[in-house]
């Protein structure tokens, strides 16, 4: 397996999201818009909005490739690109420091349980740093028991730890906020 992780392009993103658009037509827009807007756009509307983001030249994350096959996605952008985080009681800002955020992962089932989420996080650190970030933050689940991977779309705490992130806040038993200072 010759894994390469690089800036996302529309075709790779679309292939990883599949016909259903990731998790039920989300197309990785859950944190980018209000719940009402997200639900109204479910499916084609979310897809078209993400396509427009790519068409404007914005790179909202990274894609993992196995040769010519895209199989993994990580959403990474300025925290301000994810306005729903600010309205979350559990995931609201820890402080006023400018951070970049990892909001979502999607790894195709055949590639799961190989440590690829930690690899995506490591590359996301370089991606964010190259764009001026000093801190990268994420919002994994820490369920304390077996948890279906499909519902772990914000990532799992173990992957963040493996990539050098540390917990900085926890307002819910199962949802830590993890950070890494980018040197």
Legacy VTK file of the C-alpha trace (Angstrom):
# vtk DataFile Version 3.0
C-alpha trace
ASCII
DATASET POLYDATA
POINTS 183 float
0.000 0.000 0.000
1.548 3.294 -1.149
-0.380 5.880 0.887
-0.099 9.524 -0.094
-1.897 12.331 1.729
-2.290 15.594 -0.151
-4.445 18.680 -0.493
-8.013 17.767 -1.337
-9.402 18.254 -4.804
-13.032 17.957 -5.786
-12.738 14.599 -7.562
-10.933 12.935 -4.667
-13.335 14.418 -2.125
-16.376 13.325 -4.146
-14.996 9.798 -4.450
-14.393 9.488 -0.706
-17.849 10.889 0.100
-19.503 8.406 -2.258
-22.958 8.654 -3.767
-24.595 9.340 -0.397
-22.306 12.249 0.422
-20.566 10.867 3.469
-22.873 10.481 6.421
-26.396 10.759 5.038
-25.911 13.630 2.604
-23.799 15.785 4.896
-20.960 16.313 2.402
-18.944 17.526 5.421
-20.998 20.691 5.905
-22.453 19.978 9.342
-20.220 22.463 11.177
-20.054 24.973 8.295
-23.711 26.075 8.365
-26.672 26.256 10.735
-28.545 23.042 11.467
-31.544 24.424 9.589
-29.420 25.221 6.517
-27.622 21.883 6.687
-30.883 19.955 6.831
-32.457 22.046 4.053
-29.417 21.375 1.846
-29.093 17.673 2.716
-27.821 15.742 -0.260
-27.525 17.727 -3.480
-27.532 21.160 -1.826
-24.651 20.270 0.510
-22.774 18.650 -2.368
-23.210 21.724 -4.562
-22.134 24.058 -1.758
-18.952 22.053 -1.147
-18.302 21.942 -4.880
-18.561 25.753 -4.944
-16.002 25.953 -2.128
-13.550 23.898 -4.185
-14.392 25.867 -7.345
-13.434 29.095 -5.548
-9.993 27.600 -4.985
-10.470 26.918 -1.281
-8.884 23.696 -0.046
-10.962 22.574 2.968
-8.892 19.542 3.898
-6.794 16.601 2.813
-7.387 13.356 0.950
-5.534 10.080 1.554
-4.801 8.055 -1.574
-3.785 4.440 -2.072
-2.213 4.744 -5.493
-5.000 6.158 -7.676
-7.734 5.366 -5.142
-8.898 8.092 -2.749
-10.035 6.525 0.531
-9.713 9.029 3.366
-10.715 12.599 4.146
-9.956 15.047 6.941
-11.640 18.440 7.125
-9.272 21.137 8.376
-9.860 24.882 8.231
-9.896 27.987 10.381
-12.250 27.531 13.320
-14.213 30.511 11.979
-15.127 28.358 8.943
-17.200 26.210 11.328
-19.683 28.635 12.936
-21.731 25.860 14.556
-18.816 25.130 16.883
-19.300 28.562 18.482
-22.918 27.739 19.267
-22.105 24.395 20.856
-22.253 24.283 24.647
-19.705 21.434 24.623
-17.405 22.542 21.782
-17.442 26.329 22.200
-14.080 28.096 22.170
-11.727 27.302 25.032
-10.127 30.754 24.882
-9.679 33.614 22.437
-6.553 32.218 20.772
-6.906 31.849 16.994
-7.054 28.163 16.165
-7.635 25.961 13.171
-10.012 23.034 13.590
-10.372 19.467 12.435
-14.105 18.914 12.162
-14.488 15.614 10.357
-12.882 12.395 9.142
-14.116 9.844 6.689
-12.090 6.713 5.987
-13.567 4.016 3.771
-14.257 0.799 5.723
-11.530 -1.285 4.039
-8.900 1.176 5.338
-10.079 1.568 8.935
-8.219 0.350 12.025
-4.762 0.949 10.516
-3.818 4.189 12.269
-4.650 6.269 9.210
-6.610 8.854 11.199
-3.441 9.695 13.126
-1.560 9.965 9.809
-4.248 12.311 8.477
-3.942 14.405 11.658
-0.160 14.644 11.333
-0.526 15.873 7.764
-3.300 18.267 8.835
-0.809 19.860 11.245
1.559 20.632 8.373
-1.320 21.786 6.167
-2.580 24.239 8.801
0.917 25.428 9.748
1.724 26.175 6.084
-1.366 28.400 6.022
-0.375 30.376 9.116
-1.917 28.364 11.956
-0.189 28.185 15.327
-2.673 25.801 16.965
-4.731 22.941 15.552
-7.740 21.774 17.538
-10.063 18.793 17.267
-13.196 17.416 18.887
-12.931 13.628 19.007
-15.150 11.170 20.781
-13.864 9.316 23.827
-16.660 6.822 24.382
-14.941 4.602 26.929
-16.460 1.543 25.216
-16.848 0.080 21.737
-18.257 2.733 19.453
-19.241 2.337 15.769
-16.610 3.942 13.528
-19.278 5.443 11.275
-20.425 7.622 14.205
-16.890 8.665 15.075
-16.746 11.187 12.241
-15.022 13.773 14.456
-12.308 11.200 15.158
-11.340 9.188 18.204
-9.234 10.460 21.082
-6.586 7.750 20.570
-5.787 9.023 17.070
-5.344 12.548 18.410
-3.036 11.339 21.174
-1.017 9.323 18.643
-0.591 12.501 16.576
0.687 14.499 19.562
-2.473 16.358 20.609
-3.305 16.984 24.264
-6.629 17.481 25.974
-7.320 21.121 26.892
-10.998 20.984 27.899
-13.815 18.536 28.490
-17.344 19.774 28.985
-18.876 16.359 28.382
-17.781 12.955 29.600
-17.253 11.687 26.054
-16.160 14.828 24.123
-12.709 16.230 24.865
-11.249 19.214 23.055
-7.736 18.353 21.903
-5.011 20.759 20.752
-1.580 20.709 19.270
0.718 23.713 19.164
2.324 23.753 15.733
6.073 24.374 15.874
LINES 1 184
183 0 1 2 3 4 5 6 7 8 9 10 11 12 13 14 15 16 17 18 19 20 21 22 23 24 25 26 27 28 29 30 31 32 33 34 35 36 37 38 39 40 41 42 43 44 45 46 47 48 49 50 51 52 53 54 55 56 57 58 59 60 61 62 63 64 65 66 67 68 69 70 71 72 73 74 75 76 77 78 79 80 81 82 83 84 85 86 87 88 89 90 91 92 93 94 95 96 97 98 99 100 101 102 103 104 105 106 107 108 109 110 111 112 113 114 115 116 117 118 119 120 121 122 123 124 125 126 127 128 129 130 131 132 133 134 135 136 137 138 139 140 141 142 143 144 145 146 147 148 149 150 151 152 153 154 155 156 157 158 159 160 161 162 163 164 165 166 167 168 169 170 171 172 173 174 175 176 177 178 179 180 181 182
